[in-house]
Amino acid sequence: MEKRKIKRIIAIISSVAACFTLLSCSIVSTTYDIGKGTVKTTYQTAKFVTKAGVATGSLAYDIGKFTFDVVTAPLDWPMTSDIDTIDGLSPKEAIREGRVKNSPYVINGRRYQPMSVTTARNYKEQGVASWYGYETYHQQGGRMTANGEAFDPLKPSAAHKYLPLPTNVRVTNLENGRSMILRVNDRGPFVQGRIIDVSAGAAKRLGFYDKGTARVKVEAVEIN
């Protein structure tokens, strides 16, 4: 009897040690809620995996007719934007502390003040959209968006200078009528006259990938 107890204790200790070593045994359930006008949904079983020695979490939710996988990028990944500071901190420290959503940030010495979540609920604007993402195909490893997510140029995502991160918006190409919902999880574009940067994949679906830019309407939307 005692021998069986000892063997059982050894087996438990070995399992715990394996979990700490692999950082792959945690499963969590939590609520992702950033208020009306953006996203409100619940996700479960977010599995933690190890990449570059850092545990990263992931979740998935439906965005329009697509499933968007939100993956937290390891903090040693380079960022997609050349942000100097966020809320007075280094970008990655601000991401680590969760001080990104609508915090002021600095790009090339210029300070940007994002709008409040309340203001963002009624956001509508027309202007020029461009796209980004091709460069990530030629980089080793991955890239981190301004709110700490892993950037995937094929996913329905976007960058905006002033919307809280993340926010969901409907982007309509006014030149061909195509429309889709995108997750704003990054900062940009920092080119005069442009109001939003969409992912390369989104630009293809919206029909302006080859052209490079298009006149669009952008509206904040709520996803239940």
Residue pairs with C-beta under 8 A, 6 or more apart in sequence:
18 25
19 25
19 26
22 50
23 48
23 49
23 50
23 55
24 47
24 48
24 49
24 50
25 48
26 47
26 48
26 55
27 45
27 46
27 47
28 45
28 46
28 57
29 42
29 43
29 44
29 45
29 46
30 42
30 43
30 46
31 42
32 39
32 40
32 41
32 42
32 43
32 59
32 61
33 39
33 40
33 41
34 40
34 101
34 117
34 164
34 166
34 167
35 117
35 121
36 121
36 222
37 117
37 120
37 121
37 122
37 123
37 167
37 220
37 221
37 222
38 117
38 120
38 121
38 164
38 166
38 167
38 168
38 220
38 222
38 223
39 61
39 166
39 167
39 168
39 183
39 222
39 223
40 222
40 223
40 224
41 61
41 223
41 224
43 59
43 60
43 61
46 57
46 58
46 59
47 57
47 58
48 55
48 56
48 57
49 55
49 56
49 58
50 56
51 74
52 74
52 76
52 77
52 141
53 74
53 76
54 74
54 75
54 76
56 71
56 72
56 73
56 74
56 150
57 71
57 72
58 69
58 70
58 71
58 72
59 69
59 70
60 67
60 68
60 69
60 70
61 67
61 68
61 70
61 223
62 68
62 223
63 156
63 168
63 181
63 182
63 183
63 223
64 156
64 180
64 181
66 155
66 156
66 180
68 155
68 156
68 157
68 183
69 152
69 155
70 149
70 183
70 185
71 149
71 150
71 152
72 148
72 149
72 150
73 142
73 143
73 144
73 145
73 148
73 149
73 150
73 151
74 142
74 144
75 92
75 95
75 96
75 144
75 148
77 141
77 142
77 143
77 144
77 150
78 139
78 141
78 143
78 144
79 91
79 92
79 143
79 144
79 145
79 146
80 132
80 136
80 143
80 144
80 145
80 146
80 151
80 159
80 186
80 188
81 107
81 146
81 159
81 186
81 187
81 188
81 190
82 107
82 108
83 91
83 105
83 106
83 107
83 146
83 187
84 91
84 105
84 106
84 107
84 108
84 109
85 91
85 94
85 105
85 106
86 94
86 95
86 99
86 100
86 103
86 104
86 105
86 106
86 146
87 94
87 99
87 100
87 103
87 104
87 105
89 97
89 99
91 105
91 146
94 100
94 103
95 144
95 147
95 148
96 148
100 146
100 147
100 148
100 165
101 114
101 117
101 147
101 164
101 165
102 114
102 115
102 116
102 117
102 120
102 164
102 165
103 114
104 111
104 112
104 113
104 114
105 111
105 112
105 114
105 146
105 187
106 112
107 187
107 190
108 190
112 161
112 162
112 187
113 162
114 161
114 162
114 163
114 164
114 165
115 123
115 162
115 163
115 164
116 164
117 164
120 163
120 164
120 167
120 220
121 220
122 220
123 163
123 167
123 169
123 218
123 219
123 220
124 217
124 218
124 219
124 220
125 195
125 217
125 218
126 174
126 195
126 215
126 216
126 217
126 218
127 193
127 194
127 195
127 196
127 215
127 216
127 218
128 193
128 194
128 195
128 213
128 214
128 215
128 216
129 171
129 173
129 194
129 195
129 196
129 197
129 198
129 203
129 206
129 208
129 213
129 214
129 215
129 216
129 218
130 189
130 191
130 194
130 196
130 197
130 198
130 212
130 213
131 197
131 198
131 199
131 200
131 202
131 203
131 208
131 209
131 212
132 153
132 159
132 188
132 189
132 197
132 198
132 199
132 200
133 151
133 153
133 154
133 199
133 200
133 201
134 153
134 200
136 142
136 143
136 151
136 153
137 153
142 150
142 151
143 150
143 151
144 150
144 151
145 151
145 157
145 159
145 165
145 185
145 186
146 159
146 165
146 185
146 186
146 187
147 165
147 166
147 185
147 186
149 166
149 185
151 157
151 185
151 186
152 199
152 201
153 199
153 200
153 201
154 199
154 200
154 201
155 183
155 199
155 201
156 180
156 181
156 182
156 183
156 199
156 201
156 202
156 205
157 182
157 183
157 184
157 185
157 186
157 198
157 199
157 202
158 169
158 171
158 182
158 183
158 184
158 185
158 186
158 196
158 197
158 198
158 199
158 202
159 184
159 185
159 186
159 187
159 188
159 189
159 196
159 197
159 198
160 167
160 169
160 184
160 186
160 187
160 188
160 195
160 196
160 197
160 218
161 187
161 188
161 189
161 190
163 169
163 184
163 220
165 184
165 185
165 186
165 187
166 183
166 184
166 185
167 183
167 184
167 220
168 181
168 182
168 183
168 184
168 220
168 221
168 222
168 223
169 181
169 182
169 184
169 196
169 218
169 219
169 220
169 221
170 179
170 180
170 181
170 182
170 218
170 219
170 221
171 179
171 180
171 181
171 182
171 196
171 198
171 202
171 206
171 216
171 217
171 218
172 178
172 179
172 216
172 217
172 218
172 219
173 179
173 206
173 207
173 208
173 214
173 215
173 216
174 214
174 215
174 216
174 217
175 207
175 208
175 214
175 215
176 206
176 207
178 205
178 206
178 207
179 206
180 202
180 205
180 206
181 221
181 223
182 198
182 199
182 202
184 196
186 197
188 197
189 195
189 196
189 197
194 213
195 216
195 218
196 216
196 218
198 206
200 209
203 209
206 214
206 216
207 214
208 214
